[in-house]
Amino acid sequence: MTKRYNDFNTYLRKKFGCRVQKITIDAGFSCPNRDGTLSGVGCLYCDEKGSGSGAANRGQSIEEQIYEGKLRLASRYKAKKFLAYFQAFTNTYAGCGELRKKYDEAITDPDVVGLAIGTRPDCVDEEKLELIQGYTATHMVWMEYGLQSAHNRTLKRVNRGHSVEDFIRAVHLTQGRNILICAHVILGLPGESSRDIVKTATTIANLGIEAVKIHNLYIVKDTPMAQIYNTGKCAILDQERYVDWITLFLEHLRPDTIIQRLTGDPNRHFLLAPRWALEKHQTLAMIHQNLQDRNTFQGRLYKGACCEPVGS
């Protein structure tokens, strides 16, 4: 089946001529939204590992994580090249000296052709971006900024601790440096409608961001969101509605935006809901089928950059 969106694997294969996979890295960073700087709670949906593997707490070095990741991904996907993906918590939340040391360690392996740095938009500045820009001479470099929603009321509701305006400032500060930008988005956040997610898609499109990662809101044990869910006050999208919303979201993006992810990979041992989030292949097949059945595609409703109020 021909894909009706601009997928990441195809993009990487065209760039490097082979299968390229991300190796997720837990570098032991913290987060200002958890250490008391902004709050001690964190985002309401975030677990104690900060979407990471916990490798840093187990004493694994970045080099060891790269080695193990290469073996696993080469066996599973026949990957030959790799991106070192700093995933857990906030991977620019340190001084430039510490950041340089950790980024350098990640690219010592010659099969690592790029860096992907997951962070908050309120945790970058000119000095850090100049450091990161230095790696673009030899490696593909991605900054992966957590937006989640283009509505400040939603960001406040889930205790993100930053604003949409912070995200836009980070994007503008990053652009023009040969650094690629990926925005992280969650569909189905509390209180949001299909109209709200269209606004998030058009915000990303208007900023000219190179890529987006999308997944549904899922509830993980031992998080503040789990407590809310257990009281019956947190509605979760069903699989069919999520497929419809993904389709709508894709339609409003730019046609050339790279889609790095269309669904998440929750740990089945910690997932509370929805259980369909574990059926990744089924969800992807449903998205592909929905696009085909509707004879639609990424960018079909994109109307070009326009001026809209942000953060509403």
Secondary structure, DSSP 8 states (H G I E B T S, - for coil): ---SS-BHHHHHHHHHSS-EEEEEE------TTTSSSS-SS--TT--TTTTS-STTTTT--HHHHHHHHHHHHHHHH---EEEEEE-SS-TT-S-HHHHHHHHHHHT-STTEEEEEEEE-GGG--HHHHHHHHGGGGTSEEEEEEEEE-SBHHHHHHTT--S-HHHHHHHHHHHTTSS-EEEEEEEET-TT--HHHHHHHHHHHHHHT-SEEEEEE--EETTSHHHHHHHTT------HHHHHHHHHHHHHHS-TT-EEEESS----TTTEEE-GGGG-HHHHHHHHHHHHHHTT--TTTT---------B-
